[in-house]
């Protein structure tokens, strides 16, 4: 009964085009963001920041970028890990090679470089689709894995490909403690999440969805497939590149090409599938699920084994994690293709009608 919009009249065009048309949604999101900024720092410890919250925020941003391409434009990609690597290494080179380069500027330029690379590897989408496009984007993954490992200029002549950054300073604030890293990543995610929500409601987002649903019909009504597909690759790669720079600069501090391997690409795709294709909220659900599940299994499976008198090793937990991931992906593809976001939407619809029959 508390989730009904009775009496919420829209008398202007601007009111009708609000991001959150229901007042309960607006206040709920504002309270959630306020709690994330003000309440969370007083409730969690350093381990929670490092192991759960910071990875969740950065992977949510990367998942958001992948969802814009796969969920909204319908262009499959298996090279998201490569674009994260491009963003991280490009940001690193901008930081060390350009005098007085600010950290935030290096991160954004890393994302812009990833966007340019995304456009290049998005060109095959003009001719091929489906599995063939997936293989084309997978080529980007292997190419950049090789480039960052073999071309020493990218890593400032590091023999192992390992690079590191330190003394991060953003607009006069030192980004060194877990709390400051969390606030910085949260601020970036809120800005980019709001931008993504606006984009998918704007003309460009509608073009992406038209291409996804039927590109031939979209071309007939005047939508340019080349423009729509390449902008989707550019925006998606920009988001993923910024996430890669944050992953290297803020979360890891020191990294090598293996940090952005093909496993990372599949992990991001799994987030989108489990969270929900074509849903901004689904990107957050998928990232939360992927980040929390391994930690939960590491804590739960040994306890479960002890109850039955069995000793469960770390290797067994790792294998169980992979098995559960695969089973859940199959489950969501069969039972609920739209993922956790669809379950969330269904629950909201039931609340709007409760206690009346459906």
SEGU-304530 format. One record per residue (C-alpha): x, y, z; residue in one letter. Coordinates in nm, 3 decimals. Layout:
<rs>
       c1       c2       c3  type
        X        Y        Z     a
...
</rs>
This chain:
<rs>
       c1       c2       c3  type
    0.000    0.000    0.000     x
    0.295    0.235    0.060     x
    0.422    0.185   -0.292     x
    0.129    0.326   -0.487     x
    0.143    0.643   -0.692     x
   -0.216    0.747   -0.623     x
   -0.239    1.126   -0.622     x
    0.097    1.181   -0.791     x
   -0.016    1.389   -1.087     x
    0.221    1.507   -1.359     x
    0.124    1.849   -1.491     x
    0.435    1.933   -1.697     x
    0.640    1.760   -1.964     x
    0.947    1.771   -1.737     x
    0.756    1.594   -1.460     x
    0.644    1.325   -1.702     x
    1.005    1.266   -1.814     x
    1.158    1.225   -1.469     x
    1.415    0.949   -1.425     x
    1.215    0.810   -1.133     x
    0.848    0.896   -1.199     x
    0.726    0.746   -0.870     x
    0.808    0.956   -0.562     x
    0.882    0.647   -0.354     x
    1.154    0.548   -0.601     x
    1.308    0.896   -0.597     x
    1.322    0.913   -0.220     x
    1.441    0.555   -0.194     x
    1.734    0.616   -0.430     x
    1.825    0.944   -0.260     x
    1.819    0.780    0.082     x
    2.026    0.488   -0.045     x
    2.290    0.720   -0.191     x
    2.293    0.931    0.126     x
    2.333    0.618    0.337     x
    2.617    0.497    0.113     x
    2.803    0.826    0.161     x
    2.725    0.897    0.526     x
    2.611    0.576    0.697     x
    2.835    0.307    0.550     x
    3.167    0.463    0.664     x
    3.052    0.435    1.026     x
    2.933    0.073    0.998     x
    3.203   -0.121    0.812     x
    3.567   -0.196    0.882     x
    3.876   -0.181    0.662     x
    3.835   -0.541    0.543     x
    3.484   -0.470    0.415     x
    3.609   -0.169    0.223     x
    3.899   -0.353    0.061     x
    3.740   -0.694   -0.004     x
    3.378   -0.611   -0.082     x
    3.273   -0.249   -0.122     x
    3.551   -0.106   -0.341     x
    3.555   -0.408   -0.580     x
    3.175   -0.395   -0.593     x
    3.169   -0.027   -0.691     x
    3.432   -0.064   -0.963     x
    3.287   -0.384   -1.107     x
    2.942   -0.224   -1.103     x
    3.078    0.052   -1.327     x
    3.235   -0.203   -1.562     x
    2.916   -0.412   -1.564     x
    2.720   -0.097   -1.644     x
    2.937   -0.040   -1.949     x
    2.899   -0.398   -2.069     x
    2.523   -0.380   -2.018     x
    2.496   -0.068   -2.235     x
    2.650   -0.264   -2.521     x
    2.512   -0.614   -2.468     x
    2.180   -0.544   -2.295     x
    2.071   -0.222   -2.464     x
    2.232   -0.246   -2.808     x
    2.239   -0.625   -2.843     x
    2.607   -0.642   -2.949     x
    2.778   -0.933   -2.776     x
    3.131   -0.878   -2.642     x
    3.392   -1.105   -2.488     x
    3.665   -0.841   -2.475     x
    3.559   -0.624   -2.180     x
    3.870   -0.729   -1.986     x
    4.087   -0.595   -2.269     x
    3.914   -0.255   -2.256     x
    3.966   -0.247   -1.879     x
    4.335   -0.311   -1.943     x
    4.349   -0.037   -2.206     x
    4.194    0.209   -1.962     x
    4.434    0.110   -1.683     x
    4.754    0.119   -1.890     x
    4.653    0.429   -2.086     x
    4.573    0.612   -1.762     x
    4.908    0.499   -1.620     x
    5.098    0.633   -1.922     x
    4.912    0.964   -1.917     x
    4.994    0.996   -1.547     x
    5.369    0.932   -1.575     x
    5.438    1.089   -1.917     x
    5.235    1.410   -1.907     x
    5.373    1.666   -1.659     x
    5.134    1.773   -1.384     x
    4.866    1.535   -1.507     x
    4.591    1.508   -1.240     x
    4.484    1.159   -1.137     x
    4.121    1.215   -1.231     x
    4.227    1.345   -1.572     x
    4.446    1.038   -1.630     x
    4.156    0.808   -1.538     x
    3.915    0.986   -1.775     x
    4.174    0.993   -2.055     x
    4.227    0.622   -2.000     x
    3.854    0.576   -2.053     x
    3.866    0.793   -2.367     x
    4.150    0.580   -2.505     x
    3.948    0.267   -2.436     x
    3.655    0.427   -2.620     x
    3.874    0.487   -2.927     x
    3.997    0.129   -2.918     x
    3.638    0.010   -2.872     x
    3.532    0.188   -3.188     x
    3.809    0.013   -3.384     x
    3.712   -0.330   -3.258     x
    3.342   -0.243   -3.298     x
    3.377   -0.204   -3.674     x
    3.315   -0.580   -3.732     x
    2.969   -0.532   -3.576     x
    2.870   -0.354   -3.897     x
    2.908   -0.680   -4.089     x
    2.876   -0.968   -3.843     x
    2.667   -1.044   -3.538     x
    2.613   -1.307   -3.271     x
    2.885   -1.566   -3.227     x
    3.099   -1.415   -3.504     x
    3.099   -1.076   -3.332     x
    3.186   -1.242   -3.001     x
    3.492   -1.402   -3.164     x
    3.591   -1.064   -3.312     x
    3.581   -0.896   -2.971     x
    3.764   -1.193   -2.819     x
    4.047   -1.112   -3.062     x
    4.080   -0.776   -2.885     x
    4.131   -0.959   -2.557     x
    4.418   -1.172   -2.687     x
    4.576   -0.886   -2.881     x
    4.596   -0.650   -2.585     x
    4.707   -0.927   -2.349     x
    5.000   -0.982   -2.585     x
    5.066   -0.608   -2.637     x
    5.087   -0.516   -2.270     x
    5.308   -0.814   -2.197     x
    5.550   -0.778   -2.492     x
    5.561   -0.407   -2.581     x
    5.766   -0.257   -2.299     x
    5.671    0.105   -2.374     x
    5.322    0.049   -2.234     x
    5.467   -0.061   -1.899     x
    5.749    0.196   -1.889     x
    6.008   -0.075   -1.969     x
    5.900   -0.300   -1.684     x
    6.038   -0.652   -1.760     x
    5.736   -0.836   -1.616     x
    5.465   -0.597   -1.732     x
    5.399   -0.497   -1.372     x
    5.329   -0.129   -1.305     x
    5.231    0.062   -0.995     x
    5.093    0.399   -0.892     x
    5.109    0.574   -0.557     x
    5.037    0.905   -0.386     x
    4.699    0.948   -0.551     x
    4.563    1.298   -0.507     x
    4.227    1.411   -0.645     x
    4.144    1.782   -0.624     x
    4.355    1.825   -0.313     x
    4.227    1.512   -0.136     x
    4.466    1.227   -0.068     x
    4.325    0.894   -0.192     x
    4.519    0.653    0.026     x
    4.295    0.515    0.300     x
    4.024    0.256    0.231     x
    3.757    0.512    0.326     x
    3.885    0.777    0.084     x
    3.909    0.518   -0.196     x
    3.553    0.407   -0.125     x
    3.417    0.764   -0.134     x
    3.603    0.838   -0.457     x
    3.479    0.523   -0.634     x
    3.125    0.580   -0.507     x
    3.126    0.939   -0.637     x
    3.242    0.825   -0.982     x
    2.982    0.547   -0.990     x
    2.695    0.780   -0.894     x
    2.786    1.028   -1.170     x
    2.831    0.759   -1.435     x
    2.521    0.570   -1.324     x
    2.308    0.883   -1.354     x
    2.456    0.952   -1.697     x
    2.380    0.597   -1.811     x
    2.022    0.621   -1.684     x
    1.973    0.939   -1.884     x
    2.137    0.798   -2.197     x
    1.915    0.493   -2.221     x
    1.608    0.720   -2.197     x
    1.738    0.966   -2.456     x
    1.747    0.944   -2.835     x
    2.073    0.752   -2.844     x
    1.941    0.490   -2.600     x
    1.626    0.442   -2.805     x
    1.839    0.394   -3.115     x
    2.045    0.128   -2.936     x
    1.731   -0.059   -2.835     x
    1.586   -0.036   -3.185     x
    1.906   -0.188   -3.327     x
    1.891   -0.458   -3.061     x
    1.531   -0.553   -3.137     x
    1.554   -0.549   -3.519     x
    1.832   -0.365   -3.696     x
    1.672   -0.391   -4.041     x
    1.350   -0.227   -3.922     x
    1.555    0.037   -3.738     x
    1.738    0.123   -4.059     x
    1.405    0.150   -4.245     x
    1.273    0.414   -4.003     x
    1.589    0.624   -4.040     x
    1.823    0.501   -3.767     x
    2.181    0.467   -3.889     x
    2.311    0.125   -3.778     x
    2.676    0.230   -3.811     x
    2.629    0.534   -3.587     x
    2.422    0.346   -3.327     x
    2.653    0.046   -3.304     x
    2.979    0.241   -3.293     x
    2.847    0.486   -3.033     x
    2.739    0.190   -2.821     x
    3.090    0.043   -2.846     x
    3.245    0.382   -2.768     x
    3.030    0.459   -2.463     x
    3.055    0.103   -2.333     x
    3.434    0.096   -2.375     x
    3.463    0.438   -2.205     x
    3.277    0.310   -1.900     x
    3.478   -0.012   -1.893     x
    3.805    0.178   -1.946     x
    3.735    0.413   -1.655     x
    3.652    0.108   -1.442     x
    3.981   -0.052   -1.548     x
    4.175    0.260   -1.450     x
    3.999    0.265   -1.112     x
    4.070   -0.106   -1.067     x
    4.441   -0.050   -1.127     x
    4.488    0.288   -0.960     x
    4.256    0.260   -0.661     x
    4.192   -0.108   -0.588     x
    4.517   -0.280   -0.685     x
    4.776   -0.003   -0.683     x
    5.013   -0.240   -0.862     x
    4.905   -0.468   -1.144     x
    5.012   -0.673   -1.445     x
    4.825   -0.783   -1.764     x
    4.698   -1.099   -1.591     x
    4.473   -0.876   -1.378     x
    4.264   -0.813   -1.692     x
    4.268   -1.158   -1.847     x
    3.989   -1.326   -2.041     x
    3.851   -1.448   -1.707     x
    3.767   -1.086   -1.627     x
    3.577   -1.056   -1.956     x
    3.367   -1.362   -1.878     x
    3.312   -1.241   -1.522     x
    3.166   -0.912   -1.648     x
    2.945   -1.095   -1.897     x
    2.822   -1.323   -1.616     x
    2.735   -1.015   -1.409     x
    2.516   -0.880   -1.686     x
    2.344   -1.215   -1.747     x
    2.274   -1.281   -1.378     x
    2.185   -0.921   -1.297     x
    1.965   -0.863   -1.599     x
    2.023   -0.768   -1.962     x
    1.901   -0.421   -2.053     x
    1.868   -0.301   -1.694     x
    2.072   -0.037   -1.511     x
    1.970   -0.187   -1.177     x
    2.064   -0.532   -1.302     x
    2.427   -0.422   -1.341     x
    2.444   -0.350   -0.969     x
    2.266   -0.673   -0.876     x
    2.504   -0.878   -1.090     x
    2.816   -0.710   -0.950     x
    2.696   -0.757   -0.593     x
    2.621   -1.123   -0.658     x
    2.960   -1.196   -0.819     x
    3.156   -1.013   -0.548     x
    2.970   -1.152   -0.248     x
    2.923   -1.515   -0.360     x
    3.294   -1.619   -0.342     x
    3.330   -1.466    0.004     x
    3.010   -1.636    0.118     x
    3.123   -1.973   -0.016     x
    3.465   -1.939    0.147     x
    3.294   -1.890    0.481     x
    2.995   -2.121    0.442     x
    3.132   -2.436    0.277     x
    3.398   -2.514    0.544     x
    3.133   -2.473    0.814     x
    2.895   -2.697    0.620     x
    3.168   -2.957    0.578     x
    3.246   -2.949    0.950     x
    2.881   -3.021    1.031     x
    2.902   -3.343    0.826     x
    3.248   -3.436    0.949     x
    3.427   -3.346    0.624     x
    3.722   -3.121    0.566     x
    3.671   -2.894    0.265     x
    3.990   -2.755    0.111     x
    4.040   -2.418   -0.054     x
    4.065   -2.589   -0.394     x
    3.726   -2.753   -0.338     x
    3.573   -2.416   -0.254     x
    3.721   -2.269   -0.574     x
    3.579   -2.553   -0.785     x
    3.240   -2.517   -0.613     x
    3.239   -2.147   -0.694     x
    3.290   -2.215   -1.066     x
    3.025   -2.489   -1.064     x
    2.769   -2.267   -0.891     x
    2.840   -1.981   -1.133     x
    2.777   -2.208   -1.430     x
    2.462   -2.356   -1.279     x
    2.321   -2.012   -1.199     x
    2.386   -1.882   -1.549     x
    2.204   -2.181   -1.698     x
    1.923   -2.133   -1.445     x
    1.873   -1.765   -1.527     x
    1.891   -1.824   -1.902     x
    1.617   -2.087   -1.878     x
    1.395   -1.968   -1.593     x
    1.439   -1.591   -1.594     x
    1.640   -1.459   -1.891     x
    1.608   -1.103   -1.762     x
    1.793   -1.190   -1.441     x
    1.763   -1.054   -1.090     x
    1.642   -0.717   -1.219     x
    1.327   -0.882   -1.352     x
    1.258   -1.040   -1.014     x
    1.303   -0.696   -0.857     x
    1.057   -0.541   -1.107     x
    0.804   -0.817   -1.046     x
    0.825   -0.758   -0.671     x
    0.766   -0.384   -0.721     x
    0.461   -0.451   -0.937     x
    0.316   -0.679   -0.670     x
    0.368   -0.409   -0.410     x
    0.181   -0.158   -0.625     x
   -0.126   -0.385   -0.639     x
   -0.112   -0.538   -0.288     x
   -0.342   -0.639   -0.119     x
   -0.570   -0.664   -0.422     x
   -0.572   -0.979   -0.635     x
   -0.361   -0.990   -0.954     x
</rs>
